[in-house]
Amino acid sequence: MADAYFSGETLDDVLRSVIEQVQASGTRIHPTKGEALEVTGVLLEITNPRARLSQTESRGKVYSCLGELCWYLARTNNLSFISYYIPTYVEAADGDMIFGGYGPRLFSWEGRNQVENVTNILRKKPDSRQAVIQLFDALDLVEKHNDVPCTCTLQFMLRDNKLQMFTSMRSNDVHFGLVHDVFCFTMLQEIVARSLSVDLGTYKHAVGSLHLYVQHVGPARRFLKEGWQSTQAVMPSMPAGDPWPSIAILLQAESSIRNSGEFAADSIPGLEPYWADLIRLLQVFRCKQDGNIAQIRALRTQISSKLYLPFIDRVLRKMATSAR
């Protein structure tokens, strides 16, 4: 019988264990998107949610993860925005939008800001069990769409002055989707925690169908051969205080960088290194698109957290190789 509970300190710890399990014990299914190996009724736990970035060569997706987070926070389901970071989203589009995009559902679903709502609930009633965001809706199944939310609910629970988060998903792709989901949702967990002036608790991620598409079996095996990753590789703590003014600056920077390629993080007085680093990562991604190796090297010298240096070095290595 397949294991159904996986716990680890980092994303890599959990990711390695669950991919091994799916490959060893997964049942073969034939859904719309292609043949896959599936394990059902799975619970994943990451005890240190700041260890949300894979440190491996193949699954270290800092740029697409950060881009998808900005897409959520920008409250849009616009295709051109997310396809800049993740081109495969084109396959899920209905025209120029992603019907199941999480941004509008998080922040303006039927006129309500669900993130603000759960924050206010916990601020007024710290022991509440009602701080739940709904992403999947019954109406999503009424008409045919190329994409409907894989995530059903996000629940926030304040216990021992730490914010725990519980994600419930109907379906999750262990090779591609999981690394993005864990990053975006634990970042949202930390945003809400900072809004409440509390620290992070654990992150738990329940999945009805956790699967590996057969076309990804080879890449998943290569990931496993990369070896176990250090538990010390964690993102810095998000600065204390209300995070939303800094998020507004991050989104302004993202839009400018994506649309024009120009933004100077150093031009904003008082911007904490935490947020400046995220902006510089967005700049690195744009410079990669533009083939600007010199600017990436300059940005590397300005990065505050050493955690991000291997991701930048990986870009530089690939660009140098392709230039030969």
N, C-alpha and C positions, 0 to 999 in steps of 0.2 A: 504494500500500500504506500502511495506517495506521501511524503511529509507535506503538511499544510501550514506550518508555522516556521518562519525564518527570522531570526533576530541577529543584529550586528551593530557595531558602533558606527560603521560607515556605509555609504552606498555601495562601495566596491565589495565589502564583506557580504552584504545581502545579495547583490547582483550575481556574484560568483556562485553562491550556494544555490540560488533559485534556478539559474541557467543549467547547472549540473543536474538538478532535479528534473527539470522539464525534459532535458535530453534523455535522461535515464528512464523516466517513468511516464512521460507524456503520452496521452492517447491521441491517435491521429484523427483529425477532423477536417472537414472540407467546407469552410465558410466562404462567403462571397469573395473575400480578398485573397483567397488562395489556401492551399493545403497547409496545415499547421499541426504542431504537437501541443497538447493542452493539458494543464493541471487545473482542477477546479477547486473553489473554496479555499483560497490561499490568503494568509495574513502575513504581511511583512512588517518588521519593526526596525527603525533606525534610532538608536538610543542617543546619538549625537546628530541632530538634524543639520548642523552646520557642516558636517562632512558629507555634503550633498553633491559634490562633483567627483565623478570618476577620475582617477589619476592614470588610467590606462591610455595607451596609444589609440585604441579603436573606439572607446566609449567616453573619452574625455571631451565632451561636447559643450564647452563653456560658451562659445559664441552663439550657437543655435539655442541653447538653453536660456541665455540672457536675452536674446532676441525674442523668444517666445514669451518670456516674463514681461518684457516691455509691451508686447502686443496685448497681453491680458490687461496690464495696468493702464494702457491707453484707451481701454474700453471700446475697442473696435473689433470687427470681424472681417476687416478688409483683406482681400487676398494678396494684393501687391505688397503690403506691409510684411506679412509673415513669409511669403514666398521668397523675399529677399534673403531671409535667413535659412528657410527650409523649403527648397524648391518643390519637394514632393507634395506639398500642400495643394498644388495645382490639381492633383488628382481628386481631391476632396471638395473642390469648389462647386458652388452653384453660381455660375456667372462670375462676378467680381467679388464674391463674398463667401465666407465659410459659415454655413448655416449654424453649425454647432459650436462656433467660436465662443470661448469662455468669457472674454472681456465684457461684452454687453450683459451676459447672464450674471456675472459677479457684481457689476456696478450699476446696472440700470434695467434689471429684469422686471418687466411690467411696472416700470417707473420707480422701482425701489433699489437702493444701494445695499445689496446684501452684506457686503463686507462691513460697511458702517453699521448696519443693523446688528450683526453679531457682536461687534465691538461694544456697542452701547448696551446690549443685553448683559454682557459680562462685567461691564463697568458698574451697572446697577445691581446685578445679582451674581456675584462671583461664583456661586455654587450651581448656577443654572445648567440644565441639560438641554436647553432649547437653542443654543447658539449654533444653528445649522444653516448652511447654504445649500440650496438645491440647484443643481446644474442640469440634470436630465429631467425632462418634462414629459408627461403623458402625451401631449400634443405633438411631440417630436416623431411619433410613429404614425400619425394620421396620414401624412403625405410622404411621398418618396423624396429623400434628400441624399446627396452624396456623402454627407457627414452628419452624424448626430453625436451628442456627447457620450464619451466612454465613461465619464465620471458622473456618478449619481449624486452624491452629497459630500460636503466637507463639514465636519463637526469640530468645534473648538470647545475645550473643557479646561477650566482653570482649577488646578488642584495643587496644594502646597506652594502657592504663589508662582507656579510654573504653568505655561500654556501648552497643553497637550493638543494634538491634532489627529483626527481620525478621518481618513479618506475612504470612501466606498466607491468601487468601480465595477461596472458590469463586465468590462473587457479591458485587457491590457497587453500590449505587445512587449514582451520582456526584453527584446533586443533593441528596439528603437524607442518606443514610447516611454518606457519606464524611467529612463535616465532624465528625460525632459519633465515628466510629471513630478518626480521626486524633487527636482530642483525648484520648479515653479511653486509647488505647493508648500514646501518647507520655507521658501522665501516669503510666501504669503503668511505662513505661520509666524515667522519672525517679525514681519510688518505689524501684524495684529498684536503680538506680544509687546513690541516697543510702544504701540499706541496705548497699551494698558499699563506700561511701565513694569512689566514682569519679564522673567527670563523664559527660556525655552524648556519645555518638557520633552517627552519622546514623540516620535512621529510613527503612526501606524497606518498601514495601507492595505485594505481588504479588497480582494479581487475575485469576482465570480469566475471568469475565464482568463487565466494567465497563460499566454501561448507564445510559441516561437514558430514563425513561418518557416516552412521547409527551405525556402530560398535563402534564409538567414542562418541555417545550420552551420555552414562553413565559417562565416564570420564569427559566429558565437564560439565555435571551437578555437578559433585563433585568439579570441578574447581570453578564454580560459588558460591558454598557454602563456599569456603575459605574466602570470603569477599573482600572488597575493599582494595587496597594496598596503602602504603604511597607514596606520590609524591616526597619525599625527597631521595628516593633510586636511585641514578644516578651514573654512572661510573665516575671516575675522568676525567678531561680533558686530552686528549692526549698531551704529551709534545710538546712545540713549536719547530719549526725547521723541517728539512727534516726527515720524519719518516722512510724512506726506509732503512737506515743502521740498525736501531733497529729492523725493520721487518726481515731483513736478519738474525739477531741474534736469534729472536723468532723462525724462521723457522729451523735454525740449531738446536736449543734446542728441538723443537718439534720432529724432525727426530730422534735425539739421544734418547730422552725419550721414544718414541714409539717403536723404534727398539731394544734398549738395556736397557732402564730403568734408564740410568745414565745421569745426567747433573747437574752442580752446578751453579745456577744463580749468587751466590755471587762471583764466580771466574772471572766475567767479569767486569773490572774496568770501572766505570762511567756509568753503565747501570742504567737508571732511574727506580725508584720504580714502575712506571706504567707498564713498560715492564717486570720487574722482577716478578711482581704479576701474570701476564699472564702465565709466564713460570712456576711459582709455582702451578698454577691451573692445568696445564698440568701434573705436577709431582703428584699432588693429585690424578688425574684420574688414572695415572699409578699405584700408590700405592694402590688404590682401587682394581684394577685388580689383583695385587699381594698379596692382603690381609695384607698390611703392615700398621697397625694402628699406630704404634709408629712413623713412619716416617711422616704420615699425621699430627699427633699432633705437631711434630717438625716444619713442614712446616707452620702450622697455626700460630705459634708464629712469623714467619718471614713476614707474609702478611702485607702490608702497608695500604691498603684500607679496612676499616671495612665492606664495601659493600659485600665483598666476604666471610666473616666469616660464615653467615648462610648457605651458600652452602657447605662449608667444614664441618660444624657441622652436617648437614643433612647426609653427607656421614659417619661421625663417628657414628652417632646414628644407622644408618642402619647396619653398620658393627658390632657394639656391639651387636645389637639385634640378628643378624644371628649367632653370635659366641656363644650364650647361649645354 
